[in-house]
Amino acid sequence: MGVSDGFEVSFKNKTTRVAMNKTVKISLVLILMTSHLLYTGIHAAVVHHLLLLLLVIAMLGQHWNGENKKYLKMSTPDILMVVFVLYLFLNNAFQGSFVGNKSLYDFLSIFLLYFGIRFLVQNNKSILRYIFYGILVTVFLEIMTSFGQIFRVLQNSDAQFVFGGLFGNPGALAGYLSITAPFMLFVILNYKKFFQSENLYYFIVCCFASAVYLIIVANSRGAWIASFVGLYLVLNQKYKLSKYLFMVGRIKSSIGLLMIVVIALAALYNYKPDSAFGRLFIWKTSIPMIAENSICGNGFGSFENDYGKVQAKYFLENTPAEKEVNVADYVTCAYNEILEMVVDSGFAGLVIFLLIIYFACKTRLGHHSEYYFAKYSLVALMILGMFSYPFDLMPNLFMFAIFLSIIFTDGNYTALQLKSNLILSVWALVLFCLVYLSSLYTYGIYHFQNGYKEILAHDIENGLEDYKYAEKYLKNTGIFHFHYGSALYLNKDYHGSVNHLIKSTELCSDPHAFIMLGNSLKALKRYEQAEKAYETASGITPSKLYPKYLLANLYVEMGLHDDAVRLAEKIVGMSEKVKTTAGSEIKQEMGLLIKNCKNIRKGKVYDDIHYR
């Protein structure tokens, strides 16, 4: 090969490396953005999967063109991350909760993305600048969307809230802003270490001020606490505020600080006491779920699947206080990530996870390191996780992976030297598999949504065809089986309906699934099973009248008039959280039911009433 040929090959390799490098940077920014857009529909999920694949391909292209080192460093925290991912995979595969578990796929893909960011940063720390741009862009998107909703220019996706950004929920929005606010404040106070443009500085200041405002008005106490601690840590690192706290002596200062914390927590509790008591009730009721399998847990997502049934059992077997009845409802998370992880993955999973967090907090960064914000934002995220559900949301998981990758890259660890060819190949293969499995789930959701639309349009036959096709991909999804069973009920296929609704109640605790199961069983005259289904629905939502109303009517059909009267009198005496027309009608009908049942005792006939 001549000199000109060698130069041409070198030029092509360099051009390819530059193209791949740009693709990696752009992909990271777009992945961060699409993680917020996932809440807007199925098309965003498809784009998100394609971007993940593009990132993997671009990283492999970089490596094969000589951009990356021949060896990659694997530190102790990296090994712990590998162990955690393997544990989640093997534990859920063994328990039968891996196939079709979309939330687990997302969770694992984020942890694998951590390794991707680590590999990139090891070779080129300038990649972090683009990650910072991506974070700022997502914050800006959330802020602009939120203010658009506040001023009624845009409509929030959840009609019960005025604003909620792209999340649709003000609590979730405030949670995200509370973990990114320390980053923005840190950049503002150390601006020259990050960027040069003065206009960008003022842009970040405006984003930070807007984020703080939205956190305040969102009324999320968990976000308030998380952002306060995160921002304090940033200010303390810059101005050494802690030295002023102990000016009057450590003992006096510690006592005073403890009193302030206790008073602040009491004030936050009493700010929304019903909400606070509701979370305490959830934590108390969850204890039996831990006892079922305390070592390995019950499988990823088991809290969401089983909590409602555990709560129903609590109400059926105990005499609950009125306050417990009023706050209890259908919930899908523990509002405490530590508790939920113990239920899902056991103490074994929790120990591995806490070791990762321990190493992150223990890691010593350089005194003038521009990456301290990652520690402070991680602390804010973990505090938020004590009162909320940040790990249920993809954008927060992305932040978690980014913070850990920054901390462990800047930390000083003894590391193993491993061949990058092997590591990158295994990493890419596993991530490809997860994206593939997640894409199959998304494809199933596509047919599920089509079927749902057809059934709403009274085209039940075609709707059931779409459901049948979607079942191949959503066979372990409780909400899908609920809708499939409900459609079969409408089609008067009660046996088929019962099969899918039983599957639904095994996979989730949605009270509507138990109600529809009760209706199908009642249509088949399987009264005792229908009674249990209605009782479970009533226990999941004990303050709701409708499940009790259906159960009272079932007792009438079974000829159990004394039980029907007893339950009807309870319904009439119940106070609703929010008075509704439907609630008033139910109470009115229960009054007629009581009258008719008493007439039957006297040998009289029913009044003419039409039950729902």
Backbone torsions as a table, in degrees:
resi	resn	phi	psi	omega
1	MET	NA	130.0	-178.8
2	GLY	-76.0	175.2	-180.0
3	VAL	-63.9	-41.1	-179.2
4	SER	-64.8	-37.3	177.9
5	ASP	-66.0	-42.0	177.9
6	GLY	-62.7	-40.0	179.0
7	PHE	-64.7	-39.7	-179.3
8	GLU	-64.5	-43.3	178.4
9	VAL	-63.2	-44.2	179.2
10	SER	-60.7	-42.0	179.9
11	PHE	-64.1	-42.3	179.6
12	LYS	-63.9	-41.7	178.7
13	ASN	-62.2	-42.5	-179.8
14	LYS	-65.2	-42.7	179.0
15	THR	-62.2	-41.7	178.6
16	THR	-63.3	-43.1	-179.7
17	ARG	-62.0	-42.1	179.1
18	VAL	-63.1	-43.5	179.8
19	ALA	-63.8	-44.0	179.7
20	MET	-65.2	-39.4	179.4
21	ASN	-61.9	-43.7	178.0
22	LYS	-65.4	-38.9	179.8
23	THR	-63.1	-41.5	178.6
24	VAL	-61.1	-47.0	-176.8
25	LYS	-64.7	-45.5	-179.9
26	ILE	-65.8	-39.9	179.9
27	SER	-61.1	-42.0	179.7
28	LEU	-61.0	-44.4	179.4
29	VAL	-63.2	-45.6	-178.4
30	LEU	-68.1	-34.7	176.7
31	ILE	-62.6	-42.7	177.1
32	LEU	-60.5	-41.8	-179.0
33	MET	-67.6	-46.1	-176.6
34	THR	-69.2	-21.4	175.9
35	SER	-62.6	-27.3	176.3
36	HIS	-83.2	-32.2	-178.0
37	LEU	-79.9	-8.0	179.2
38	LEU	-58.5	-24.5	-177.3
39	TYR	-79.3	-4.6	-176.3
40	THR	-96.6	-5.9	176.3
41	GLY	147.9	178.8	-172.9
42	ILE	-70.4	-30.2	-178.4
43	HIS	-65.0	-36.9	177.6
44	ALA	-64.0	-36.3	178.5
45	ALA	-64.4	-39.9	178.5
46	VAL	-63.4	-46.6	179.0
47	VAL	-60.2	-41.2	-179.8
48	HIS	-60.5	-45.2	178.6
49	HIS	-62.8	-41.9	179.8
50	LEU	-63.9	-37.9	179.4
51	LEU	-67.6	-38.4	175.9
52	LEU	-60.8	-42.7	178.5
53	LEU	-66.0	-39.8	178.2
54	LEU	-61.8	-40.1	178.3
55	LEU	-62.1	-44.9	-179.8
56	VAL	-62.2	-46.6	-179.1
57	ILE	-62.1	-43.2	-179.4
58	ALA	-64.8	-39.3	179.0
59	MET	-66.2	-40.6	177.2
60	LEU	-65.7	-38.5	176.9
61	GLY	-62.2	-41.6	175.1
62	GLN	-57.0	-47.6	-175.7
63	HIS	-65.4	-46.3	-176.5
64	TRP	-68.8	-19.4	177.5
65	ASN	-96.1	15.4	173.4
66	GLY	83.0	13.1	-178.7
67	GLU	-74.7	-37.0	-174.7
68	ASN	-94.9	164.5	178.8
69	LYS	-74.7	158.7	179.6
70	LYS	-72.4	-23.9	-178.7
71	TYR	-124.4	144.7	176.6
72	LEU	-118.3	145.5	-178.2
73	LYS	-91.1	131.3	176.1
74	MET	-117.0	108.0	-178.4
75	SER	-87.3	176.1	178.1
76	THR	-56.7	-46.8	177.0
77	PRO	-60.5	-37.0	177.9
78	ASP	-61.7	-42.6	179.5
79	ILE	-64.0	-39.3	176.5
80	LEU	-62.1	-38.9	177.5
81	MET	-63.6	-41.3	177.3
82	VAL	-61.7	-44.5	179.6
83	VAL	-61.6	-41.3	-179.2
84	PHE	-64.1	-45.3	179.1
85	VAL	-62.8	-44.6	178.9
86	LEU	-63.5	-39.7	179.8
87	TYR	-62.4	-47.0	-179.9
88	LEU	-60.9	-42.1	-179.2
89	PHE	-64.3	-53.3	-175.5
90	LEU	-67.7	-40.9	-178.7
91	ASN	-62.4	-43.6	-178.6
92	ASN	-77.0	-31.2	175.5
93	ALA	-65.2	-41.1	-179.9
94	PHE	-67.2	-37.1	-177.7
95	GLN	-85.9	-2.4	177.7
96	GLY	76.9	20.9	-178.3
97	SER	-113.2	22.6	-179.1
98	PHE	-93.4	-48.4	-174.8
99	VAL	-64.9	127.9	177.6
100	GLY	74.8	11.6	-178.3
101	ASN	-93.2	86.4	-174.3
102	LYS	-60.4	-41.6	-179.0
103	SER	-63.6	-35.1	176.9
104	LEU	-69.2	-41.3	176.9
105	TYR	-57.6	-45.9	-179.6
106	ASP	-63.6	-43.1	-178.8
107	PHE	-61.6	-46.1	-179.4
108	LEU	-68.5	-37.8	-179.6
109	SER	-64.8	-32.3	177.9
110	ILE	-69.3	-41.2	177.9
111	PHE	-65.3	-34.9	176.0
112	LEU	-70.4	-33.2	175.5
113	LEU	-62.7	-31.4	175.0
114	TYR	-54.0	-45.9	-179.7
115	PHE	-64.9	-37.5	177.1
116	GLY	-60.2	-45.1	179.5
117	ILE	-66.1	-39.3	178.5
118	ARG	-60.9	-45.5	-179.5
119	PHE	-63.1	-41.3	-179.4
120	LEU	-65.1	-45.3	-175.6
121	VAL	-69.7	-32.5	177.3
122	GLN	-58.5	-34.9	-177.2
123	ASN	-90.9	-28.3	-174.7
124	ASN	-158.4	101.5	-177.8
125	LYS	-69.2	-14.1	179.5
126	SER	-64.9	-16.6	178.5
127	ILE	-62.2	-26.5	-178.7
128	LEU	-64.0	-32.1	179.0
129	ARG	-57.8	-39.4	-179.6
130	TYR	-73.0	-32.3	174.1
131	ILE	-64.3	-41.3	177.9
132	PHE	-62.4	-42.1	176.4
133	TYR	-59.1	-43.2	-179.8
134	GLY	-60.3	-42.8	178.7
135	ILE	-62.4	-44.6	-179.8
136	LEU	-63.1	-39.4	179.2
137	VAL	-63.6	-43.0	-179.8
138	THR	-65.6	-40.1	177.4
139	VAL	-62.2	-43.3	179.4
140	PHE	-62.0	-42.8	178.4
141	LEU	-59.8	-45.1	-179.5
142	GLU	-65.2	-40.9	-178.8
143	ILE	-65.8	-47.9	-178.2
144	MET	-64.6	-40.7	178.3
145	THR	-63.7	-41.8	-178.3
146	SER	-64.7	-45.6	179.4
147	PHE	-68.6	-33.0	174.1
148	GLY	-61.5	-37.4	177.5
149	GLN	-72.6	-39.6	179.7
150	ILE	-61.7	-40.4	-179.0
151	PHE	-91.4	12.6	173.9
152	ARG	63.4	21.7	173.6
153	VAL	-79.6	-35.6	177.3
154	LEU	-117.9	154.5	178.6
155	GLN	-102.7	132.6	178.2
156	ASN	-70.1	142.8	-178.5
157	SER	-65.2	-25.8	175.9
158	ASP	-106.6	109.5	-171.8
159	ALA	-64.5	-19.1	-177.9
160	GLN	-78.5	-9.0	177.7
161	PHE	-119.4	141.6	178.0
162	VAL	-66.7	-44.1	-179.8
163	PHE	-140.4	159.2	178.3
164	GLY	-169.9	11.5	-178.5
165	GLY	61.8	-153.2	177.8
166	LEU	-74.1	-15.1	176.5
167	PHE	-72.8	-30.2	-176.6
168	GLY	86.0	-10.5	-176.4
169	ASN	-128.6	125.7	-177.6
170	PRO	-62.9	-31.5	178.3
171	GLY	-66.3	-44.6	178.4
172	ALA	-65.6	-40.9	177.1
173	LEU	-60.3	-49.3	-179.0
174	ALA	-62.0	-35.8	177.8
175	GLY	-61.4	-46.7	179.2
176	TYR	-63.0	-44.3	-179.6
177	LEU	-66.3	-31.6	-178.9
178	SER	-68.9	-27.1	179.3
179	ILE	-92.2	-16.2	175.3
180	THR	-95.6	-18.2	179.7
181	ALA	-60.4	-43.0	176.5
182	PRO	-58.8	-37.5	176.4
183	PHE	-60.6	-48.5	-177.8
184	MET	-64.3	-42.4	179.5
185	LEU	-64.6	-40.2	179.1
186	PHE	-62.4	-41.8	178.1
187	VAL	-64.4	-40.8	179.6
188	ILE	-62.1	-42.7	-177.0
189	LEU	-77.8	-18.7	-179.1
190	ASN	-129.4	44.2	-166.4
191	TYR	-59.1	-42.1	-173.7
192	LYS	-66.5	-18.2	176.8
193	LYS	-75.8	-17.5	-173.9
194	PHE	-109.3	-53.8	-172.7
195	PHE	-134.6	166.6	-179.8
196	GLN	-111.6	-28.6	-174.8
197	SER	-70.0	127.1	178.9
198	GLU	-70.1	-34.6	178.9
199	ASN	-61.7	-38.8	178.0
200	LEU	-64.6	-35.6	177.3
201	TYR	-59.4	-48.5	-179.7
202	TYR	-67.2	-31.8	176.5
203	PHE	-62.6	-45.2	-179.7
204	ILE	-66.4	-38.9	177.5
205	VAL	-60.1	-44.3	179.5
206	CYS	-65.2	-40.7	177.9
207	CYS	-63.1	-42.0	-179.2
208	PHE	-63.9	-47.3	179.9
209	ALA	-61.6	-41.5	179.4
210	SER	-65.8	-40.5	179.6
211	ALA	-62.8	-44.0	179.4
212	VAL	-61.6	-42.4	178.9
213	TYR	-60.6	-46.9	-178.1
214	LEU	-66.5	-35.4	176.2
215	ILE	-61.5	-41.8	-178.6
216	ILE	-65.9	-50.0	-173.8
217	VAL	-76.3	-13.6	179.5
218	ALA	-72.1	-15.4	177.0
219	ASN	61.8	33.5	177.5
220	SER	-102.9	108.6	-176.5
221	ARG	-66.3	-35.7	177.1
222	GLY	-61.2	-41.9	178.5
223	ALA	-67.3	-36.5	177.1
224	TRP	-59.7	-49.4	-177.6
225	ILE	-64.4	-46.2	-177.6
226	ALA	-61.5	-47.1	-178.6
227	SER	-67.4	-38.0	179.5
228	PHE	-61.0	-47.2	-178.7
229	VAL	-65.8	-44.8	180.0
230	GLY	-60.8	-44.2	-179.1
231	LEU	-69.5	-36.9	176.8
232	TYR	-61.2	-42.9	-179.4
233	LEU	-62.5	-38.1	177.3
234	VAL	-64.4	-47.6	-179.3
235	LEU	-65.6	-36.6	179.3
236	ASN	-66.3	-38.6	179.1
237	GLN	-65.6	-32.3	-178.3
238	LYS	-84.8	-42.6	-170.2
239	TYR	-116.8	3.0	177.7
240	LYS	54.8	53.8	-177.4
241	LEU	-66.0	-28.2	-174.7
242	SER	-60.6	-28.3	-178.2
243	LYS	-67.4	-26.0	178.3
244	TYR	-77.2	-23.0	-179.3
245	LEU	-70.7	-24.2	-174.7
246	PHE	-115.1	28.6	-179.0
247	MET	-69.6	-26.8	-177.5
248	VAL	-98.0	14.5	-178.6
249	GLY	107.1	146.0	-174.4
250	ARG	-66.3	-40.8	-176.6
251	ILE	-67.2	-51.0	-179.6
252	LYS	-61.8	-42.7	-179.2
253	SER	-65.4	-40.0	-179.7
254	SER	-65.0	-42.3	178.2
255	ILE	-63.6	-45.1	179.4
256	GLY	-62.9	-42.0	179.5
257	LEU	-65.7	-40.7	178.3
258	LEU	-62.0	-41.3	178.8
259	MET	-63.8	-41.1	179.0
260	ILE	-62.9	-42.6	-179.7
261	VAL	-63.8	-44.2	179.8
262	VAL	-62.8	-44.9	179.8
263	ILE	-64.1	-41.5	-179.6
264	ALA	-64.3	-43.2	179.3
265	LEU	-65.7	-38.3	177.4
266	ALA	-64.4	-40.3	179.3
267	ALA	-65.2	-41.8	179.1
268	LEU	-66.4	-37.0	177.4
269	TYR	-62.7	-46.4	-176.1
270	ASN	-78.2	-11.1	177.1
271	TYR	-64.9	-43.3	173.9
272	LYS	-137.6	76.3	-171.8
273	PRO	-62.6	-37.2	-179.2
274	ASP	-64.3	-42.5	178.9
275	SER	-64.0	-44.3	-180.0
276	ALA	-64.0	-43.8	179.3
277	PHE	-65.2	-35.0	178.5
278	GLY	-60.5	-39.3	179.5
279	ARG	-72.2	-37.4	176.0
280	LEU	-63.4	-37.5	178.2
281	PHE	-65.2	-41.2	177.6
282	ILE	-60.2	-45.9	-178.8
283	TRP	-62.6	-40.8	179.6
284	LYS	-66.3	-43.6	-176.2
285	THR	-70.5	-22.6	-177.0
286	SER	-76.3	-14.8	-173.6
287	ILE	-55.2	-43.2	178.1
288	PRO	-60.3	-26.8	179.7
289	MET	-67.8	-33.8	177.6
290	ILE	-68.5	-40.5	-176.5
291	ALA	-64.9	-24.4	-178.1
292	GLU	-59.1	-44.9	179.7
293	ASN	-154.7	79.0	-171.8
294	SER	-70.6	-24.3	-177.0
295	ILE	-79.1	-54.8	-174.0
296	CYS	-108.1	-3.2	-179.7
297	GLY	76.0	-176.8	-175.7
298	ASN	-106.1	7.0	180.0
299	GLY	107.6	147.0	-176.7
300	PHE	-62.2	126.3	-177.8
301	GLY	90.0	3.2	-176.4
302	SER	-69.6	-27.4	178.4
303	PHE	-61.7	-48.9	179.3
304	GLU	-60.8	-38.6	-176.8
305	ASN	-70.0	-36.7	-165.9
306	ASP	-112.3	-17.6	-172.2
307	TYR	-58.8	-43.4	-178.1
308	GLY	-57.9	-38.9	-180.0
309	LYS	-69.8	-36.7	176.6
310	VAL	-65.8	-41.2	178.5
311	GLN	-64.7	-41.8	178.3
312	ALA	-60.4	-42.1	178.3
313	LYS	-62.2	-38.7	178.8
314	TYR	-60.6	-44.6	-178.1
315	PHE	-73.1	-30.3	179.6
316	LEU	-74.6	-31.8	-174.1
317	GLU	-99.2	-7.5	-177.5
318	ASN	-128.9	168.1	173.2
319	THR	-103.4	94.0	-172.5
320	PRO	-75.2	156.0	173.9
321	ALA	-71.4	153.7	-178.9
322	GLU	-59.5	-35.5	-179.8
323	LYS	-64.2	-36.9	178.1
324	GLU	-66.1	-40.5	178.7
325	VAL	-62.4	-40.2	-176.1
326	ASN	-70.2	-33.1	-176.4
327	VAL	-92.3	-19.6	-176.4
328	ALA	-71.0	140.5	179.7
329	ASP	-160.3	179.4	176.3
330	TYR	-75.6	118.0	179.5
331	VAL	-125.3	152.7	-177.4
332	THR	-115.5	0.6	178.9
333	CYS	-147.0	163.2	-175.4
334	ALA	-87.4	-7.7	-173.1
335	TYR	55.8	29.1	173.8
336	ASN	-163.3	108.7	-173.3
337	GLU	-64.9	-32.1	179.6
338	ILE	-65.5	-48.6	178.8
339	LEU	-60.5	-45.0	-177.6
340	GLU	-65.5	-36.3	178.7
341	MET	-66.9	-37.2	177.0
342	VAL	-63.5	-43.5	179.3
343	VAL	-63.6	-44.9	-175.0
344	ASP	-78.1	-44.4	-170.5
345	SER	-120.1	1.5	176.9
346	GLY	74.7	177.2	179.7
347	PHE	-68.9	-25.2	177.1
348	ALA	-63.1	-48.1	177.6
349	GLY	-64.7	-40.0	-179.1
350	LEU	-63.3	-42.3	-179.1
351	VAL	-61.2	-44.4	179.1
352	ILE	-62.4	-44.2	-179.7
353	PHE	-62.2	-45.7	-178.4
354	LEU	-67.6	-30.1	174.9
355	LEU	-64.2	-38.8	177.1
356	ILE	-62.9	-44.9	179.5
357	ILE	-65.7	-38.4	178.2
358	TYR	-59.4	-48.0	179.4
359	PHE	-63.2	-36.3	179.4
360	ALA	-64.6	-43.3	-179.4
361	CYS	-73.2	-31.0	-178.0
362	LYS	-77.8	-26.6	-175.0
363	THR	-54.8	129.2	178.4
364	ARG	-94.2	120.1	175.7
365	LEU	-97.7	160.9	177.9
366	GLY	-59.1	149.4	-175.9
367	HIS	-57.2	-35.7	-179.0
368	HIS	-103.6	20.4	-178.2
369	SER	-63.5	137.6	177.8
370	GLU	-84.8	7.6	-176.0
371	TYR	-110.6	13.4	178.0
372	TYR	-60.4	-30.1	-177.9
373	PHE	-55.8	-31.9	-178.0
374	ALA	-61.4	-39.0	177.4
375	LYS	-64.9	-45.7	-175.3
376	TYR	-68.4	-39.3	177.2
377	SER	-68.3	-35.0	176.7
378	LEU	-64.5	-42.2	176.6
379	VAL	-60.3	-43.6	178.3
380	ALA	-60.8	-41.1	179.4
381	LEU	-63.4	-43.3	-179.3
382	MET	-68.0	-37.3	176.0
383	ILE	-65.2	-42.6	176.4
384	LEU	-57.9	-37.7	-179.6
385	GLY	-66.6	-14.9	177.0
386	MET	-77.7	-17.1	-175.3
387	PHE	-129.0	-4.0	-172.9
388	SER	-143.3	-156.8	-173.4
389	TYR	-132.8	50.7	-174.8
390	PRO	-61.5	-30.6	-177.0
391	PHE	-79.5	-2.3	173.5
392	ASP	-84.3	-8.0	-173.5
393	LEU	-114.7	125.9	-175.9
394	MET	-55.9	-44.2	-179.8
395	PRO	-58.7	-38.0	179.1
396	ASN	-68.8	-37.2	176.8
397	LEU	-63.9	-38.5	175.8
398	PHE	-60.6	-44.2	179.2
399	MET	-62.4	-39.7	179.0
400	PHE	-59.1	-47.5	179.7
401	ALA	-64.0	-40.3	-179.4
402	ILE	-66.4	-45.8	-178.9
403	PHE	-61.2	-45.4	-179.2
404	LEU	-64.3	-42.5	-178.7
405	SER	-63.9	-37.5	178.6
406	ILE	-68.0	-45.6	-177.9
407	ILE	-62.6	-48.1	-175.1
408	PHE	-74.9	-22.3	175.1
409	THR	-74.5	-39.9	-177.4
410	ASP	-82.5	-16.6	179.6
411	GLY	-75.6	161.1	-177.7
412	ASN	-104.7	101.1	-177.6
413	TYR	-125.0	147.1	167.9
414	THR	-71.0	129.8	-172.2
415	ALA	-131.0	152.2	173.4
416	LEU	-82.4	142.6	175.1
417	GLN	-96.2	114.6	-178.8
418	LEU	-121.0	148.4	-179.2
419	LYS	-64.1	125.3	-175.5
420	SER	-66.8	-29.8	179.3
421	ASN	-57.9	-48.5	-178.1
422	LEU	-66.6	-47.9	-176.2
423	ILE	-61.9	-48.4	-177.6
424	LEU	-66.4	-36.5	-179.4
425	SER	-66.0	-46.5	178.4
426	VAL	-62.9	-45.2	179.9
427	TRP	-58.3	-48.1	-178.1
428	ALA	-64.0	-40.8	-179.2
429	LEU	-62.9	-46.3	-179.3
430	VAL	-65.0	-42.6	179.8
431	LEU	-65.3	-40.1	175.4
432	PHE	-57.5	-45.2	-179.5
433	CYS	-61.9	-42.9	179.9
434	LEU	-65.8	-42.2	177.9
435	VAL	-64.0	-38.6	178.3
436	TYR	-62.3	-47.4	179.8
437	LEU	-63.8	-40.8	178.9
438	SER	-66.3	-35.5	178.8
439	SER	-67.9	-37.7	176.2
440	LEU	-61.0	-42.1	177.5
441	TYR	-60.7	-45.2	179.9
442	THR	-61.5	-38.4	177.4
443	TYR	-63.7	-39.6	175.9
444	GLY	-63.4	-40.5	177.7
445	ILE	-61.4	-36.6	178.7
446	TYR	-58.1	-48.7	179.2
447	HIS	-69.5	-34.8	176.8
448	PHE	-59.8	-47.3	-179.6
449	GLN	-65.0	-39.8	177.4
450	ASN	-61.9	-45.0	179.0
451	GLY	-62.2	-39.9	179.6
452	TYR	-62.4	-43.8	179.2
453	LYS	-63.1	-40.2	-179.8
454	GLU	-66.2	-38.4	179.5
455	ILE	-69.3	-37.8	175.3
456	LEU	-61.7	-30.4	178.2
457	ALA	-87.7	13.0	177.7
458	HIS	67.5	19.5	174.3
459	ASP	-98.6	72.3	-171.8
460	ILE	-67.3	-37.1	-176.9
461	GLU	-60.8	-50.4	179.2
462	ASN	-69.5	-33.2	177.2
463	GLY	-62.3	-41.9	178.6
464	LEU	-67.2	-32.2	176.2
465	GLU	-63.0	-43.6	178.2
466	ASP	-65.3	-40.4	178.2
467	TYR	-61.8	-41.3	179.9
468	LYS	-61.6	-39.2	178.9
469	TYR	-70.2	-39.4	-178.4
470	ALA	-68.5	-24.7	-174.8
471	GLU	-59.9	-30.1	179.5
472	LYS	-59.6	-31.1	-175.0
473	TYR	-104.3	-15.9	-174.2
474	LEU	-121.9	26.4	-174.0
475	LYS	-65.8	-19.5	178.5
476	ASN	-107.9	24.5	-179.5
477	THR	-111.0	111.9	-173.7
478	GLY	-61.3	-43.3	-175.8
479	ILE	-65.5	-32.6	177.3
480	PHE	-64.8	-46.7	-180.0
481	HIS	-64.0	-31.1	176.2
482	PHE	-61.8	-48.5	-178.7
483	HIS	-68.3	-37.1	178.0
484	TYR	-63.8	-47.2	178.8
485	GLY	-63.3	-38.0	179.0
486	SER	-65.4	-39.8	178.8
487	ALA	-65.5	-40.4	177.4
488	LEU	-65.4	-34.6	176.2
489	TYR	-62.6	-44.0	177.7
490	LEU	-61.9	-30.7	-179.7
491	ASN	-86.9	6.2	178.5
492	LYS	63.5	22.9	172.7
493	ASP	-95.0	79.7	-170.5
494	TYR	-71.2	-34.2	179.2
495	HIS	-66.7	-46.1	176.3
496	GLY	-62.8	-38.6	178.9
497	SER	-61.1	-44.5	-179.3
498	VAL	-62.1	-41.4	-179.1
499	ASN	-59.5	-46.3	-179.0
500	HIS	-72.8	-35.9	-178.8
501	LEU	-72.2	-33.6	173.5
502	ILE	-62.8	-42.6	177.4
503	LYS	-61.2	-40.8	179.5
504	SER	-62.8	-44.1	-178.7
505	THR	-70.7	-20.2	174.1
506	GLU	-77.1	-30.1	-174.2
507	LEU	-97.8	-14.5	178.9
508	CYS	-152.4	171.7	-178.9
509	SER	-117.1	26.7	179.7
510	ASP	-64.9	122.2	-178.0
511	PRO	-61.1	-27.8	179.8
512	HIS	-65.0	-32.6	178.0
513	ALA	-65.3	-40.7	178.5
514	PHE	-68.9	-35.8	178.0
515	ILE	-64.7	-47.4	179.5
516	MET	-65.4	-35.8	176.4
517	LEU	-62.4	-43.7	176.9
518	GLY	-59.8	-41.7	179.9
519	ASN	-63.3	-43.1	-179.0
520	SER	-67.5	-41.6	178.6
521	LEU	-66.3	-36.6	177.8
522	LYS	-64.2	-39.9	179.1
523	ALA	-64.7	-27.4	178.2
524	LEU	-91.8	6.0	-179.8
525	LYS	64.9	22.2	177.0
526	ARG	-92.8	72.9	-165.7
527	TYR	-66.8	-41.5	-176.6
528	GLU	-64.3	-39.8	177.4
529	GLN	-68.5	-37.6	177.4
530	ALA	-63.8	-39.0	178.6
531	GLU	-59.9	-44.9	-179.8
532	LYS	-64.4	-38.4	179.1
533	ALA	-64.0	-45.2	178.8
534	TYR	-65.8	-38.2	179.0
535	GLU	-63.6	-39.9	178.6
536	THR	-65.7	-43.8	177.7
537	ALA	-59.8	-39.9	178.8
538	SER	-66.7	-36.8	179.1
539	GLY	-71.5	-29.2	177.6
540	ILE	-72.2	-37.5	178.2
541	THR	-126.7	72.4	-170.8
542	PRO	-66.1	-20.6	-179.8
543	SER	-88.4	-5.9	-179.4
544	LYS	-85.7	142.7	-176.9
545	LEU	-84.0	-32.1	-167.7
546	TYR	-61.3	-46.9	179.1
547	PRO	-60.5	-38.1	178.5
548	LYS	-67.9	-36.6	177.3
549	TYR	-60.8	-46.0	178.4
550	LEU	-64.5	-38.2	-179.9
551	LEU	-66.8	-40.4	178.1
552	ALA	-61.4	-42.7	178.3
553	ASN	-67.1	-33.2	176.2
554	LEU	-64.0	-42.0	178.8
555	TYR	-60.6	-37.6	178.3
556	VAL	-63.2	-45.1	-179.7
557	GLU	-65.2	-31.0	179.1
558	MET	-80.6	-9.4	-178.2
559	GLY	83.6	12.4	179.3
560	LEU	-93.0	72.3	-171.0
561	HIS	-69.2	-33.8	178.5
562	ASP	-64.5	-43.2	177.6
563	ASP	-64.8	-39.1	179.4
564	ALA	-62.8	-44.7	-179.9
565	VAL	-64.5	-44.7	-179.3
566	ARG	-58.4	-44.3	-179.1
567	LEU	-72.4	-38.9	179.1
568	ALA	-62.6	-41.0	177.5
569	GLU	-63.7	-35.5	176.9
570	LYS	-65.5	-41.4	179.5
571	ILE	-63.0	-45.3	-179.0
572	VAL	-61.6	-34.1	-178.3
573	GLY	-85.4	-5.3	-178.3
574	MET	-77.1	144.3	175.3
575	SER	-100.9	132.4	-179.7
576	GLU	-84.0	146.2	174.1
577	LYS	-61.7	-48.4	177.4
578	VAL	-128.2	119.9	-178.0
579	LYS	-69.7	132.4	-179.3
580	THR	-131.1	161.5	177.0
581	THR	-63.7	-41.0	179.8
582	ALA	-61.9	-39.8	178.9
583	GLY	-63.4	-41.5	178.4
584	SER	-64.4	-40.1	179.4
585	GLU	-66.2	-39.1	178.6
586	ILE	-62.7	-44.5	-179.9
587	LYS	-64.2	-38.3	178.5
588	GLN	-63.7	-44.0	179.3
589	GLU	-66.8	-35.0	177.8
590	MET	-67.0	-32.8	175.3
591	GLY	-63.1	-41.6	177.0
592	LEU	-67.3	-37.3	178.7
593	LEU	-62.1	-43.9	178.7
594	ILE	-59.2	-45.1	-179.3
595	LYS	-62.2	-45.5	-178.4
596	ASN	-65.6	-41.1	179.7
597	CYS	-64.6	-38.2	178.1
598	LYS	-68.7	-34.1	177.0
599	ASN	-65.9	-36.4	179.2
600	ILE	-63.0	-39.1	177.8
601	ARG	-59.6	-31.3	-178.2
602	LYS	-92.6	5.3	178.3
603	GLY	85.1	13.9	179.1
604	LYS	-95.0	172.3	-177.7
605	VAL	-99.3	167.0	179.4
606	TYR	-69.0	147.3	164.0
607	ASP	-71.1	157.3	-179.0
608	ASP	-81.4	98.6	175.2
609	ILE	-127.9	148.7	-177.7
610	HIS	-108.7	114.5	-178.6
611	TYR	-83.5	151.4	-179.0
612	ARG	-70.5	NA	NA
